[in-house]
Amino acid sequence: MTYIETLGSNAKAVESVIATASTEQKNKALKAIAEALIAKTDYIIEQNKTDLENAEKNGIPKVMQDRLMLDAKRIKGIADSVMTLIDLQDVIGTIDCGTVRPNGLRICKTRVPLGIIGIIFESRPNVTVDAATLCLKAGNAVILRGGKEAINSNKCLCSVMREALESISMPPDIIQLVEDTSHEAAGELMKLNQYLDVLIPRGGAGLINAVVKQATVPVIQTGTGNCHVFVDESADIEMAVNIVDNGKTQRPSVCNAVESLLVHKNIADKALPAIKAKLDEHNVEIRGCEKTAAILGDLVIPATDEDYAKEFLDYIISVKVVDSVDEAIEHIRKYSTGHSECIVTNSLENAEKFQRMVDAAAVYVNASTRFTDGGEFGFGAEIGISTQKLHARGPMGLNELTAVKYLINGNGQIR
């Protein structure tokens, strides 16, 4: 049996334990994990420091180093997210709907765990805890495979969680980490059909495409975020400035950050300089169309089709001046990854048209795309943002980590 198969076998051995655990047991486990994270803060920061030093040596960009970094504040935030899960309704065993058939059969559609979930993700160690605890609350065992950039942090976090489970007499193999960060190990995990019920990739386009192409295990596809803000001709310019600035600069390395700005031609002369002045505070590079350059000057780099399609994850934004809301919608249709899109407008007609016509997991009117997040949606945390349309779409919380089971009760009916 290979190393990856052993992890799968371990998970299978405890699958029924977590699947049948009571809400009280699961919440007790979550509380133990949250308390352990706080108690081991110094240890976690120490291990994370090694990853940060390696990232610096390997020339990983600063914005990506930010995704990797853990400090006391972030660790407390992670622990708080775990505690938030305790207050959320346990969806396992809930009834979606029920019917009584003409023949007297009583049919109930209920929620059950997915089973054993594999998660492949990149350099954000907070995902290690978010994913593990969400899976636990939804009654699933989990096998985590993070990137090599965060291996010391991930090993540490996983160890803390496993020890917390043992402290309350729950089997630690409910949460496992693939400590082999080789491509071969990842490839084997993608084909672990005899143990995994589903595989969820969370990261950049390269990782997601690789998993979709290679996996034989069913995949829930979390998506890259080429997110747009369209500033309509009726928009409040100050509001537009704040929404674009927040979406682009608050944390540019995440999937719900704004990558592209569309501005109606009738407001462009006023809106673009105001937006640029704010973005200049963060030295954001602008790649724009000819009309954008005519308004903002020679510092605008001519935008290409590749720029409009790119998820920069950096202090870079593509800009285009459009003639109408219809042109904005058409541009988004062409380049969007279906993650999060926003219109800034005071026109109810255009707001409703934008939300009706734009095909994305989250479509905003007058609010930042940075809200596309499980915590912000009230889910406690998230396993990822799904941009596909089968089973789950948008921030994936507890409900998306379950399947259904039909319970049928009769009194002797035969067909």
C-alpha positions as CSV (number, residue, x, y, z in Angstrom):
1,M,0.0,0.0,0.0
2,T,1.4,3.4,-1.0
3,Y,1.6,6.4,1.3
4,I,-1.4,8.1,-0.3
5,E,-3.4,4.8,-0.2
6,T,-2.6,4.6,3.5
7,L,-4.0,8.0,4.1
8,G,-7.1,7.0,2.2
9,S,-7.4,3.8,4.3
10,N,-7.0,5.7,7.5
11,A,-9.8,8.1,6.5
12,K,-12.0,5.2,5.5
13,A,-11.5,3.6,9.0
14,V,-12.9,6.7,10.7
15,E,-15.4,7.8,8.1
16,S,-18.4,6.4,10.0
17,V,-17.2,7.8,13.3
18,I,-17.4,11.4,12.1
19,A,-20.5,10.8,9.9
20,T,-22.5,9.6,12.9
21,A,-21.0,12.0,15.5
22,S,-23.6,14.1,17.3
23,T,-23.7,17.9,17.0
24,E,-22.5,18.1,20.5
25,Q,-19.5,15.9,19.8
26,K,-18.6,17.9,16.6
27,N,-18.9,21.2,18.4
28,K,-16.8,20.0,21.3
29,A,-14.1,19.1,18.7
30,L,-14.3,22.5,17.1
31,K,-14.0,24.2,20.5
32,A,-10.9,22.1,21.3
33,I,-9.3,23.0,17.9
34,A,-10.0,26.7,18.4
35,E,-8.6,26.7,21.9
36,A,-5.5,24.8,20.8
37,L,-4.8,27.2,18.0
38,I,-4.7,30.1,20.4
39,A,-2.6,28.2,22.9
40,K,-0.1,27.2,20.3
41,T,0.1,30.7,18.6
42,D,3.8,31.1,19.3
43,Y,4.6,27.7,17.9
44,I,2.5,28.3,14.8
45,I,4.2,31.6,14.1
46,E,7.6,30.0,14.6
47,Q,6.9,27.3,12.0
48,N,5.3,29.8,9.6
49,K,8.5,32.0,9.9
50,T,10.4,29.1,8.2
51,D,8.0,29.1,5.3
52,L,8.3,32.9,5.0
53,E,12.1,32.8,5.0
54,N,12.0,30.1,2.3
55,A,9.5,32.2,0.2
56,E,11.9,35.2,0.4
57,K,14.8,33.0,-0.7
58,N,12.9,31.6,-3.6
59,G,11.7,35.0,-4.9
60,I,8.0,34.5,-4.3
61,P,6.3,37.9,-4.9
62,K,5.4,40.0,-1.8
63,V,1.6,39.7,-2.4
64,M,1.9,36.0,-2.4
65,Q,4.1,36.1,0.8
66,D,1.2,38.0,2.3
67,R,-1.1,35.1,1.6
68,L,1.4,32.8,3.4
69,M,2.0,34.9,6.5
70,L,0.5,34.1,9.9
71,D,0.7,36.4,12.9
72,A,-1.2,36.5,16.2
73,K,-4.1,38.5,14.7
74,R,-4.6,36.1,11.8
75,I,-4.4,33.0,14.0
76,K,-7.0,34.5,16.3
77,G,-9.1,35.2,13.2
78,I,-8.8,31.6,12.1
79,A,-9.7,30.4,15.7
80,D,-12.7,32.8,15.7
81,S,-13.9,31.3,12.4
82,V,-13.8,27.9,13.9
83,M,-15.8,29.1,16.9
84,T,-18.3,30.6,14.5
85,L,-19.0,27.1,13.1
86,I,-20.2,26.0,16.5
87,D,-23.1,28.4,16.3
88,L,-24.2,27.3,12.8
89,Q,-27.0,24.8,12.4
90,D,-25.8,21.2,11.9
91,V,-27.2,20.4,8.5
92,I,-26.7,16.6,8.9
93,G,-30.0,14.9,9.3
94,T,-32.1,17.9,8.3
95,I,-35.0,17.3,5.9
96,D,-35.0,19.3,2.7
97,C,-38.5,18.2,1.7
98,G,-40.9,15.4,2.1
99,T,-43.9,13.9,0.3
100,V,-46.6,11.3,0.8
101,R,-47.2,9.4,-2.4
102,P,-50.7,8.3,-3.5
103,N,-49.8,4.7,-2.5
104,G,-49.0,5.9,1.0
105,L,-45.2,5.9,0.8
106,R,-43.6,8.7,2.9
107,I,-40.5,10.0,1.2
108,C,-38.1,12.4,3.0
109,K,-35.0,14.0,1.3
110,T,-32.4,14.4,4.1
111,R,-28.8,15.7,4.3
112,V,-25.9,13.3,4.8
113,P,-22.1,13.8,4.7
114,L,-20.3,13.6,1.4
115,G,-17.9,11.1,3.0
116,I,-14.2,11.5,2.5
117,I,-13.1,14.8,0.9
118,G,-9.7,15.5,-0.6
119,I,-8.6,19.2,-0.9
120,I,-5.7,20.4,-2.9
121,F,-4.7,24.0,-2.3
122,E,-1.9,26.4,-2.6
123,S,0.0,28.8,-0.2
124,R,-2.7,30.0,2.2
125,P,-2.3,28.1,5.5
126,N,-5.6,29.4,6.9
127,V,-7.2,27.1,4.3
128,T,-5.8,24.1,6.3
129,V,-8.0,25.0,9.3
130,D,-11.0,26.4,7.4
131,A,-11.3,23.3,5.2
132,A,-10.7,20.8,8.0
133,T,-13.2,22.3,10.4
134,L,-15.9,22.8,7.8
135,C,-15.5,19.2,6.7
136,L,-15.7,18.1,10.3
137,K,-18.8,20.1,11.1
138,A,-20.5,18.6,8.0
139,G,-19.6,15.1,9.2
140,N,-16.8,14.4,6.7
141,A,-13.2,13.1,7.0
142,V,-10.7,15.1,5.1
143,I,-7.3,14.6,3.4
144,L,-5.5,17.9,2.9
145,R,-2.7,18.6,0.4
146,G,-1.2,22.1,0.6
147,G,1.6,23.6,-1.4
148,K,5.2,23.2,-0.6
149,E,5.5,26.9,0.1
150,A,3.4,26.4,3.3
151,I,4.5,22.9,4.3
152,N,5.9,23.7,7.7
153,S,2.8,25.8,8.6
154,N,0.5,23.2,7.4
155,K,2.2,20.4,9.2
156,C,2.1,22.4,12.4
157,L,-1.6,23.4,12.0
158,C,-2.6,19.8,11.2
159,S,-0.7,18.5,14.2
160,V,-2.4,21.0,16.5
161,M,-5.8,20.0,15.2
162,R,-5.1,16.3,15.4
163,E,-3.9,16.7,19.0
164,A,-7.0,18.6,19.8
165,L,-9.2,15.7,18.5
166,E,-7.2,13.2,20.5
167,S,-7.7,15.3,23.7
168,I,-11.5,14.7,23.5
169,S,-11.2,11.1,22.4
170,M,-12.0,11.6,18.7
171,P,-9.8,9.8,16.1
172,P,-7.2,12.2,14.7
173,D,-7.4,10.6,11.3
174,I,-10.6,12.6,10.7
175,I,-8.1,15.2,9.6
176,Q,-5.0,14.2,7.7
177,L,-2.3,16.1,5.7
178,V,-0.4,14.9,2.7
179,E,3.2,15.7,3.8
180,D,4.7,14.7,0.5
181,T,4.4,17.8,-1.6
182,S,5.6,16.1,-4.8
183,H,3.6,16.3,-8.1
184,E,3.5,12.5,-8.0
185,A,1.8,12.4,-4.6
186,A,-0.8,15.0,-5.8
187,G,-1.4,13.0,-8.9
188,E,-2.0,9.8,-6.9
189,L,-4.5,11.7,-4.7
190,M,-6.4,12.8,-7.8
191,K,-7.0,9.2,-8.7
192,L,-7.8,7.8,-5.2
193,N,-11.3,6.7,-6.3
194,Q,-11.4,3.8,-3.9
195,Y,-11.3,6.1,-0.9
196,L,-12.2,9.7,-1.9
197,D,-15.8,10.7,-2.6
198,V,-14.9,14.2,-4.0
199,L,-11.8,16.3,-4.6
200,I,-11.8,20.1,-4.3
201,P,-9.0,22.2,-5.7
202,R,-8.5,25.7,-4.3
203,G,-5.9,28.0,-5.9
204,G,-4.9,29.6,-9.1
205,A,-5.9,28.7,-12.6
206,G,-2.9,26.4,-13.1
207,L,-3.7,24.2,-10.1
208,I,-7.4,24.0,-10.9
209,N,-6.9,23.2,-14.6
210,A,-4.4,20.5,-13.6
211,V,-6.8,18.8,-11.2
212,V,-9.8,19.0,-13.6
213,K,-7.7,17.4,-16.4
214,Q,-6.0,14.7,-14.3
215,A,-8.5,13.7,-11.7
216,T,-10.6,10.6,-11.9
217,V,-12.2,11.4,-8.6
218,P,-15.3,13.6,-8.9
219,V,-14.2,17.3,-8.7
220,I,-16.0,20.4,-7.4
221,Q,-14.3,23.2,-9.3
222,T,-13.5,26.3,-7.4
223,G,-12.7,29.1,-9.8
224,T,-10.2,31.8,-10.5
225,G,-11.5,35.3,-10.1
226,N,-11.3,37.7,-13.0
227,C,-13.7,40.1,-11.2
228,H,-15.1,43.3,-12.8
229,V,-16.5,46.5,-11.6
230,F,-18.7,48.5,-14.1
231,V,-19.1,52.2,-13.2
232,D,-22.4,53.1,-14.9
233,E,-23.1,56.6,-16.1
234,S,-25.5,57.3,-13.2
235,A,-23.0,56.1,-10.6
236,D,-22.0,58.0,-7.5
237,I,-18.3,58.7,-8.2
238,E,-17.2,58.7,-4.6
239,M,-18.9,55.3,-4.1
240,A,-17.2,54.0,-7.3
241,V,-13.8,55.1,-6.1
242,N,-14.2,53.4,-2.7
243,I,-15.5,50.2,-4.2
244,V,-12.8,49.9,-6.9
245,D,-10.1,50.8,-4.3
246,N,-11.3,48.3,-1.8
247,G,-11.7,45.6,-4.4
248,K,-8.3,46.1,-5.9
249,T,-6.0,47.1,-3.1
250,Q,-7.3,45.7,0.2
251,R,-5.9,42.3,-0.6
252,P,-5.0,42.0,-4.2
253,S,-3.8,38.4,-4.0
254,V,-7.2,36.8,-3.4
255,C,-9.8,35.5,-5.8
256,N,-12.5,38.0,-5.0
257,A,-10.2,41.0,-5.7
258,V,-11.1,43.3,-8.6
259,E,-9.0,42.7,-11.7
260,S,-10.8,44.8,-14.4
261,L,-12.6,48.1,-14.4
262,L,-15.3,49.2,-16.9
263,V,-16.4,52.8,-17.0
264,H,-19.3,54.3,-19.0
265,K,-18.1,56.9,-21.5
266,N,-20.5,59.6,-20.2
267,I,-18.8,59.5,-16.7
268,A,-15.3,58.4,-17.7
269,D,-13.8,62.0,-17.8
270,K,-14.8,62.5,-14.1
271,A,-14.6,58.9,-12.7
272,L,-11.3,57.7,-14.1
273,P,-9.1,60.5,-12.7
274,A,-10.7,60.1,-9.3
275,I,-10.3,56.4,-9.3
276,K,-6.7,56.7,-10.6
277,A,-5.8,59.2,-7.8
278,K,-6.9,56.6,-5.2
279,L,-5.2,53.7,-6.9
280,D,-2.0,55.7,-7.2
281,E,-1.7,55.6,-3.4
282,H,-0.9,51.9,-3.8
283,N,1.1,52.3,-7.1
284,V,-1.5,50.3,-9.0
285,E,-0.4,49.7,-12.6
286,I,-3.2,50.6,-15.2
287,R,-3.5,48.7,-18.4
288,G,-6.2,50.4,-20.4
289,C,-7.9,51.0,-23.8
290,E,-7.1,54.0,-26.0
291,K,-10.0,56.0,-24.5
292,T,-8.6,55.3,-21.0
293,A,-5.1,56.5,-22.1
294,A,-6.6,59.7,-23.7
295,I,-8.2,60.6,-20.3
296,L,-5.4,59.4,-17.9
297,G,-2.3,60.0,-20.0
298,D,0.8,58.2,-21.1
299,L,1.3,56.3,-17.9
300,V,-1.5,53.9,-19.0
301,I,-0.1,50.8,-20.6
302,P,-2.0,49.6,-23.7
303,A,-4.3,46.7,-22.7
304,T,-4.4,43.5,-24.7
305,D,-7.0,40.7,-24.8
306,E,-4.7,38.8,-22.5
307,D,-4.8,41.6,-20.0
308,Y,-8.6,41.7,-20.0
309,A,-8.7,37.9,-19.4
310,K,-6.0,37.8,-16.7
311,E,-6.3,37.3,-13.0
312,F,-3.4,39.5,-11.9
313,L,-3.4,38.8,-8.2
314,D,-1.3,41.9,-8.0
315,Y,-1.4,45.7,-8.0
316,I,-2.4,45.7,-11.6
317,I,-5.8,46.5,-13.1
318,S,-7.2,46.4,-16.7
319,V,-9.5,49.3,-17.7
320,K,-11.9,49.9,-20.6
321,V,-14.3,52.7,-21.4
322,V,-17.6,51.3,-22.8
323,D,-20.5,52.9,-24.6
324,S,-23.4,51.3,-22.6
325,V,-24.4,48.8,-19.9
326,D,-24.9,46.3,-22.8
327,E,-21.3,46.6,-23.9
328,A,-20.2,46.2,-20.3
329,I,-22.2,43.0,-20.0
330,E,-20.9,41.7,-23.3
331,H,-17.3,42.4,-22.2
332,I,-17.9,40.6,-18.9
333,R,-19.4,37.6,-20.7
334,K,-16.3,37.4,-22.9
335,Y,-13.7,37.6,-20.1
336,S,-15.3,36.7,-16.8
337,T,-14.4,33.6,-14.9
338,G,-17.9,33.5,-13.4
339,H,-16.8,34.5,-9.9
340,S,-17.9,37.9,-8.8
341,E,-19.1,40.9,-10.8
342,C,-20.3,44.4,-9.7
343,I,-22.2,47.4,-11.1
344,V,-22.0,50.8,-9.5
345,T,-25.2,52.6,-10.5
346,N,-28.1,54.7,-9.3
347,S,-30.3,53.3,-12.1
348,L,-32.7,50.6,-10.9
349,E,-33.3,49.5,-14.4
350,N,-29.6,49.0,-15.1
351,A,-29.0,47.3,-11.8
352,E,-31.7,44.8,-12.4
353,K,-30.5,44.2,-16.0
354,F,-26.9,43.7,-14.8
355,Q,-27.9,41.2,-12.2
356,R,-30.2,39.3,-14.6
357,M,-27.8,39.2,-17.6
358,V,-24.4,38.7,-15.9
359,D,-23.7,35.0,-15.4
360,A,-21.5,34.7,-12.3
361,A,-21.7,33.1,-8.8
362,A,-22.1,36.5,-7.2
363,V,-23.4,39.6,-8.8
364,Y,-23.3,42.9,-6.8
365,V,-25.0,46.2,-7.0
366,N,-23.1,49.0,-5.3
367,A,-20.9,46.8,-3.1
368,S,-17.4,45.5,-3.2
369,T,-16.7,42.0,-4.7
370,R,-14.5,41.4,-1.6
371,F,-17.7,40.2,0.2
372,T,-17.7,37.0,-1.8
373,D,-16.5,35.0,1.2
374,G,-18.0,32.3,3.4
375,G,-17.5,34.3,6.5
376,E,-19.1,37.4,5.1
377,F,-22.0,35.4,3.8
378,G,-22.7,34.0,7.3
379,F,-21.3,30.5,6.5
380,G,-18.6,30.7,9.2
381,A,-15.9,29.9,6.7
382,E,-15.7,28.4,3.3
383,I,-14.1,25.5,1.5
384,G,-13.8,27.6,-1.6
385,I,-15.7,29.7,-4.2
386,S,-17.3,27.4,-6.7
387,T,-17.8,28.8,-10.2
388,Q,-19.3,25.7,-11.7
389,K,-23.1,25.0,-11.7
390,L,-23.3,21.4,-10.6
391,H,-24.0,20.7,-6.9
392,A,-22.5,23.9,-5.6
393,R,-22.0,27.5,-6.7
394,G,-20.5,30.5,-4.9
395,P,-19.0,30.3,-1.4
396,M,-19.2,26.7,-0.3
397,G,-20.3,26.3,3.3
398,L,-21.7,23.4,5.3
399,N,-24.6,22.7,3.1
400,E,-22.3,22.3,0.0
401,L,-20.3,19.6,1.9
402,T,-23.3,17.3,2.1
403,A,-25.2,15.0,-0.2
404,V,-28.7,13.8,0.0
405,K,-30.3,10.5,1.1
406,Y,-33.9,9.6,0.5
407,L,-35.7,7.9,3.5
408,I,-38.8,6.0,2.4
409,N,-41.3,4.5,4.9
410,G,-44.1,2.3,3.9
411,N,-46.5,-0.3,5.3
412,G,-46.1,-3.2,2.9
413,Q,-46.4,-1.5,-0.5
414,I,-45.1,-3.4,-3.5
415,R,-44.9,-2.3,-7.1
